[in-house]
Amino acid sequence: MIAYEDIRLVEVELSSNCIATCPLCSRNLFGHNKDMGFAKTNITLDKFKKIFSPAFLKQLKKIIFQGNFGDPSSNRQTPEIVEYILDNNSSISIEGHTHGSLQSTRWWERLHPLTLFFGLDGLEDTHSLYRKNTNFNKAIENATAFVNAGGKAFWKMIEFDHNRHQIGACETMAKELGMEFQLIRNGKGTGPVFNHKKEYTHSINNFSGSKIFEDYVHEELLLEDVDAQPTGNIKCMALNTQGIFVQSNGEVYPCCYMAHYPRTYRKGGWAEPFNKQLLKILGENNALEKGIESSIEWFSSIPQTWDIKNFEDGRLLYCDQNCGNCKIR
């Protein structure tokens, strides 16, 4: 699928830890911090060096710090990791995506060689309706320190029903802070929001389903529970970008879509039928144990699934949903 020497982009989940409990995030169940069955860990500087040799870093054009489960600011060694990368490839582009609510301003100043996207979904009164447990003012303070140190920052705003009226004000504030403004329309779906006591608090967008937490706790989800029809051609994003994804526990996948801890992610979760398919072809893929080159060997089993007509026979839901035209209802 992709040869080791052809890799040019790596997306890295530096941490699977996160203070946020965004209700439509894979790390929790509609805002309730339920154990979802994924490892909570960081890629330390020593681990990063083991995975990313100087020779491998030299062949890369871009690294993106972004994960399905965590935030790069949850890893205190992120600045040291950045220094190691730049020491070995001074021309590489490094990008990060963050809620921005952790660490000191000095910590953020050290990240000035990066381009950072701060998830700011509204102003102080609406931001935390989706970015639960984050601090808007702390994020603004850290983003300001980053910009003043010379970093390039984006105010990345997801449009919701509850913050749509603030888009203009957010764009104005971003410009005043020296940030570029990026609006994500239709970036999320709908859903209920529960607190740590499993109590319903509010909804995201035009949600009309159940507001009872227990209705979302399933024993098992099966392939036949997925309401979808296979599509035609798969246009693989990973092949197009010459990229791979490194999960916080060292496991390597072609893309972020497949990196939902297929060996351990909770039963009854939306990813369960997706992961069951993937496990049938998943090989040894931990770069901390096998290295990057050996950890991508199993990728060669993926393209042949694109010619399979049905999900029941092995056509991968992950590929069809994200790089085909299949819509999961």
N, C-alpha and C positions, 0 to 999 in steps of 0.2 A: 504493500500500500504506500509506504514511504520508506526510503532508505535512510539510515542513520546520517550519512553525509549530506543528505538533502534537507535536513531539518533547518528551518530558518527562524521559526517562531516557537516560543514556549510560553504557555500560560501556566502560572505557578500558584497553587494555593499555599501560601506561606504559613497559614494557620487555619485550623478548622474551628477555632474559638471565636466567639463574637458576643459582645454584650447586648446586641440588639435581638429582639424577638419579632421581626417583621412577619406579619400573619400569613403571607403567601410564600414564605421562604421554606426550603426543604429541611432546615435544621429544627423546625418546630411544627406543631400541629395547630394551625390557625392562631398563632400567638401564644399558645400554651406550651411551656418548655418541657414537653414530654421527651423521654429518652427515645431517640429516633434510630439508635443502633449504629452510629458512626463514631469513629475514633476522634477524640478531642486532643489534638496535638499540634505542635509547631515544627516547622523545618528549621532547626537550629543552623547556625553558621557552619558548624562542623558537618552536619548532614548535607547542607547545600553544597559544600565543597566536594563531598563524596559523590553526589549526583552530577554536579556540573564541574567537570574538569576545565582547566584553562583552555585546553585545545577545543573542547566542545563549545565553550563560550565564544571563542574567536569566530566560529562559523555562523553564529546567530546574528540576526538583524534586529530582533525585537524580543523583549520579555514583558509579559503582562502579569502583574500581581493581582489576581482575582480568583476567588474560589466559589464553589457552590455553598459552602457551609460557614466560612469564616472570613475575617477581615485582616488585611496585612498589619493593621495597627495593633492587633492582639499579639503580634510577635515583636517583642522588644528588640530583637536583633536585626530587624529589617534594615536600619541604616548601615550596619556592618556588612550585611549581605550585598547591599547596593555598592558599597566601596569595593568589595571583592569582585563584583561583576565588572565595574568600570576599570579596575586595575588590570583586568585581562582583556577588556574590549572597550576602549574609550569611545568608540563610535556607535555603540549599540543604543537603541531606543528603549527606554524603560517607562512603562505606564502602570499606574495603580488605580484601583477603585476602592473607595473607603467611605464609612460613615463619618469618620473624622472626629469622633467623640472621646478618644483615648489619648494618652501620652502627653508629655509636656510640649510647649511651643518649641523648645530647643530641639526636641526629637524630630519635629516636623521640619524645622529649618535644615536639618541634616539631609533631608530628602529632596533638596532643591534641584538636583539634576533630573528629577522625574517630571513627567506629566501626570497630574493626579485629578481624578474625577471624584468630587465630593457629592455623596448622595444627600441632597437637601430638598426634601419633598414638600416645599411650602415655607411659610414663615414660622415664627416661634409657636403660634397657636395651633397650627395644623400639621407641622412637620412630623411630630411623634404619633400621629394617628396611624401612620403606616410604619415609620421607623421607631417602633416601640423601644423604650429604654435608652434611647440615645438623647443627647443633649444638644439642642440647636445652637445655643450660645457658645458652648465649648467647641463645637465644630467650626463655627465662624471664627473664633479666636485662633484655632489651629490653622485654618485655611489662610487667614490673614498673615500669620507668621510665615507660612510656607511661601506665599506670594512675595512678601517683603524680602525674603531671602533669595529671591530670583526664580522660584519655581513657577511653572505654568499650571494653572488650575482651572478646572471647569466646575461650574455649579450644575450638577446633573439632576434635573427635576423630573420625576415621574408624574404625569398628569393623572389625577383622580377626581372624582366628583367633588370631594371635600376641599380640594386645593386649587381647582381650576380658576377661581376668581382672583387668585394671587399670582398668576403667571407673570403679568406685567410688572408687579412690584418686585418679584423675585429677580427678574431680568435686570431691572434697574439697580437693585442692591448688588447683584453680581458685578455689574460694570463698575459701580462705585468702589468695590473691593479689589478691582483689578482681575476679576475672574471672567472667563468666557461662559456663556449660558448655553446649556443644551437641554432641550425639552424632549422627553420621551413620551410620545402619545401611544395609547393602547399597550403600554409596557407590562401591565398586569391585568389579571382577570378580576373576578369578584370573590367574595367570601366573608364569613363571619369572623369576628375577633373575640378571643376568650382571654381571660386573665389567668394567673397561676392557680386560682381556685376553680378553674373550669367554668367560670361564669361569663356569659355573653356580655360584651361591653358596647360594641358598635359593629358596623358593617363596612366593607370596602366596596365602593361603587354600587351599582344597582343590584345588590344581592337580595334574593327572595327565597333562599332555601332555609333549612332547619337552623335554629339557634340553640340547639341542644347538643352539648359537647359529645355525649356518648354516641350520637348518630354518626360520628366521624371516626370512631374507633372500630376498625374491622379486624377480624381474626386472620383473614387472608383475602387477597385480591388475585383473581385468575385472569388468564389471557382472554377468556370469553367475557370478562367484565369490561374490557376496553372496547368502547363503541367507536370503531374506526374501520375504514376500508383502505386496502393498499393502493398506492398510487403508481405512477409510471416510473420515470427516471429519478435516480438519486444523484444529486449534484453535491458531492461531499465537500463540506466547508474545510475540513482538515487538509484534504488534498490541495484545495485551492490556495490555502494560506501556507502550506508546507509546515504545518504546526502540530504540536502535541500538547497534552495537558498532564501536569505532574500534581498529584493529589498530596495533601499534607502528610500522609503516612508513607509517601514515597512511591505509591502505585502510579503507573503511567497508562494513559488512555489517549485515543486520537483527539478527543475533544471534551469539553466540559459537560456535554449532554450525557455522556456515558459514565461520568465520574460521580456516581451516586452510591459509592461504597457497596457495589453489588454483592459482596460476600456477607455483609452484615446489616445493611439498611433494613429498617424494621418491616416485619410482616404486616400486611394490611395497609401499607403506604402506597401512594400512587405509583411509585417506581417498582413495586414488587414484580409485576408481570414483565416489565422491561428488563429488570435485572435477571430474572430467571432465564430469559432468552440469552442474554449476554454470557451468563455463566457457562453455557454449553460450549462456547468457543474461547472463553477467557483463559489465557495461559499465565505462566509465571511473569508477573509484571511489576515487581517491586524493585525500583532502581537502586535502593539502598542495599539490596542483597545481590542483584544481578547486573546492575549498571543499565544505562539508558539503552544501549544497543541491543542487549538481550531482551530487555523489557518491552520492546516494540515488535518482536518477532511474531507475536500472535495477531498483530494487525492484519497480516496477509489473509486471515480467515474471514475478514469482514466483507470485502468487495463481492465475494461469491454469493453472499446472502442477498445481494441486491437483485439477483436474477430469479430468486425464489418468488413465486406468485402470492403465497399466503403467509400470514403471520404464524399460523399453526404449524407450518412446515419449516419455519426458520427465518423468514424475512424479518429483519430487526426493526422493532417499533421505534427505537431511538433514531435510527437512520431515516425512516420514512417520515416520522413526525417533524424532524428538525431540518432535514436536507432534501425532503421530497415535498409533496403537497398534501400529505395526510393531515387531517385535523382530528384531534382527540376530543370527543364531546363528553 
